[in-house]
Amino acid sequence: MRALVTGGAGFIGSSLVDILIAEDYEVVVVDDLSTGKKQNLNQKAQFYSMDLRDKELRRVFKDKVDVVFHYAAQARVRVSLEDPMFDAGVNINGAVNLLEASKGEVDKIVYASSGGAVYGEPEYLPVDENHRIAPLSPYGVSKYIVEEYLRVYQGIYGLPYAALRYGNVYGPRQDPYGEAGVIAIFTNKMLRGENPVINGDGEQTRDFIYVSDAVEAGVRAAVKKATGPINIATGVETSVNEIYRVIKKVTGSDVEAVYGPAIKGEVNRIFLDVQRAEKALGWKAKVGLEEGIERFVEYLK
Ligand SMILES: NC(=O)c1ccc[n+]([C@@H]2O[C@H](COP(=O)([O-])OP(=O)(O)OC[C@H]3O[C@@H](n4cnc5c(N)ncnc54)[C@H](O)[C@@H]3O)[C@@H](O)[C@H]2O)c1
């Protein structure tokens, strides 16, 4: 099997490339290295340093590509608020360019969507795939619009897709200096003896999933018949205060958290119903929060 991974130099995409290569896939990566890093790139992958929006993208398909994993994106909520045109350009136009190059050429597209961003503030918990869509940011809109393009391309061109609506992914290669990724930011700070800043009262909740589980779901989605949206998370609700307590325990840190103002445009509580993933992909997250944080601390050390 020959796979194209867009965003294969990024946090999640590069882990996906590693597992695909370990499973004997031939892997091609397209990445413009805007947030991804060359050192994340698996040496065995063929690399195209290219913008998703480039008309030359078709060149990548000159040798047969069986499956496309679309993991490249402008992935930061704050950037989407500051520059929604840029966000839409990369996430929507980039995806359409990829779909145009993929139609009639590949057997399946696996898309990294966002369970944290497309549903908005939940009407009920846990949130399943039938929950209404109401993103709170341009990023959430652009991530969701691509799901609609995928649905249309499946209908018109018979191009099957799975849109994996991920929870909050954490683990090795995540940027600990970014604006998002509370586990990476807190762990990095606490290992350095700095105080982590909790935005709001810390009782806001998320569904945190370890990166190895997240990419395993991608591999399953490529070979299973399932199409449409699928939540990929743990189904466990964890508050930011709880994250702080677990990191404190695992690192043995004695630094205290500092409380700051809440961030606007973020959901208050969310965790995802993962029954569809279990039924359709035979997939379930294996790594619990404490174990995931232990592994991440080891990696950072
Ligand atoms: N991290 C999470 O918790 C999370 C949750 C839900 C969904 N996602 C989605 O998963 C995917 C990967 O996210 P990540 O956290 O690994 O972020 P990341 O920024 O590490 O990865 C994105 C990759 O895409 C590349 N890229 C960006 N713009 C590009 C362009 N125009 N052309 C080619 N390559 C480009 C970047 O260089 C980077 O390697 C994204 O689609 C993101 O929306 C992430």
The ligand as a Tripos MOL2 file, in Angstrom:
@<TRIPOS>MOLECULE
LIG
   44    48     1     0     0
SMALL
NO_CHARGES

@<TRIPOS>ATOM
      1 N1         -3.5730   18.6020   18.0120 N.am      1 LIG1
      2 C1         -4.8590   18.3470   18.2460 C.2       1 LIG1
      3 O1         -5.2570   18.2090   19.4120 O.2       1 LIG1
      4 C2         -5.8410   18.2180   17.1050 C.ar      1 LIG1
      5 C3         -7.1820   17.9700   17.4280 C.ar      1 LIG1
      6 C4         -8.0960   17.8310   16.3900 C.ar      1 LIG1
      7 C5         -7.6760   17.9000   15.0690 C.ar      1 LIG1
      8 N2         -6.3790   18.1540   14.7810 N.ar      1 LIG1
      9 C6         -5.9800   18.2040   13.3740 C.3       1 LIG1
     10 O2         -4.9190   17.2840   13.1930 O.3       1 LIG1
     11 C7         -4.0530   17.7330   12.1610 C.3       1 LIG1
     12 C8         -2.6130   17.7940   12.6630 C.3       1 LIG1
     13 O3         -2.5320   18.7500   13.7080 O.3       1 LIG1
     14 P1         -1.2270   18.9080   14.6250 P.3       1 LIG1
     15 O4         -1.6960   19.1980   16.0020 O.co2     1 LIG1
     16 O5         -0.3090   17.7810   14.3780 O.co2     1 LIG1
     17 O6         -0.6450   20.2830   14.0640 O.3       1 LIG1
     18 P2          0.7670   20.6050   13.3510 P.3       1 LIG1
     19 O7          0.7600   22.0820   13.1330 O.co2     1 LIG1
     20 O8          1.8880   20.0100   14.1220 O.co2     1 LIG1
     21 O9          0.6410   19.8470   11.9690 O.3       1 LIG1
     22 C9          0.1550   20.4320   10.7890 C.3       1 LIG1
     23 C10         1.1540   20.1510    9.6760 C.3       1 LIG1
     24 O10         0.6390   20.6850    8.4550 O.3       1 LIG1
     25 C11         1.6770   21.3970    7.7880 C.3       1 LIG1
     26 N3          1.0610   22.4390    6.9700 N.ar      1 LIG1
     27 C12         0.4260   23.5510    7.4140 C.ar      1 LIG1
     28 N4          0.0220   24.3110    6.3670 N.ar      1 LIG1
     29 C13         0.3980   23.6490    5.2380 C.ar      1 LIG1
     30 C14         0.2730   23.9240    3.8430 C.ar      1 LIG1
     31 N5         -0.3360   25.0270    3.4010 N.pl3     1 LIG1
     32 N6          0.7900   23.0320    2.9650 N.ar      1 LIG1
     33 C15         1.4190   21.9140    3.3950 C.ar      1 LIG1
     34 N7          1.5730   21.6020    4.7100 N.ar      1 LIG1
     35 C16         1.0610   22.4560    5.6210 C.ar      1 LIG1
     36 C17         2.5490   21.9600    8.8980 C.3       1 LIG1
     37 O11         3.8630   22.2940    8.4760 O.3       1 LIG1
     38 C18         2.5250   20.8080    9.9040 C.3       1 LIG1
     39 O12         3.5550   19.8690    9.6520 O.3       1 LIG1
     40 C19        -4.6120   19.0830   11.7220 C.3       1 LIG1
     41 O13        -5.4200   18.8780   10.5920 O.3       1 LIG1
     42 C20        -5.4480   19.5240   12.8990 C.3       1 LIG1
     43 O14        -6.4770   20.4060   12.4890 O.3       1 LIG1
     44 C21        -5.4500   18.3230   15.7690 C.ar      1 LIG1
@<TRIPOS>BOND
     1     1     2 1
     2     2     3 2
     3     2     4 1
     4     4     5 ar
     5     4    44 ar
     6     5     6 ar
     7     6     7 ar
     8     7     8 ar
     9     8     9 1
    10     8    44 ar
    11     9    10 1
    12     9    42 1
    13    10    11 1
    14    11    12 1
    15    11    40 1
    16    12    13 1
    17    13    14 1
    18    14    15 2
    19    14    16 1
    20    14    17 1
    21    17    18 1
    22    18    19 2
    23    18    20 1
    24    18    21 1
    25    21    22 1
    26    22    23 1
    27    23    24 1
    28    23    38 1
    29    24    25 1
    30    25    26 1
    31    25    36 1
    32    26    27 ar
    33    26    35 ar
    34    27    28 ar
    35    28    29 ar
    36    29    30 ar
    37    29    35 ar
    38    30    31 1
    39    30    32 ar
    40    32    33 ar
    41    33    34 ar
    42    34    35 ar
    43    36    37 1
    44    36    38 1
    45    38    39 1
    46    40    41 1
    47    40    42 1
    48    42    43 1
@<TRIPOS>SUBSTRUCTURE
     1 LIG1         1 GROUP 0 **** ****
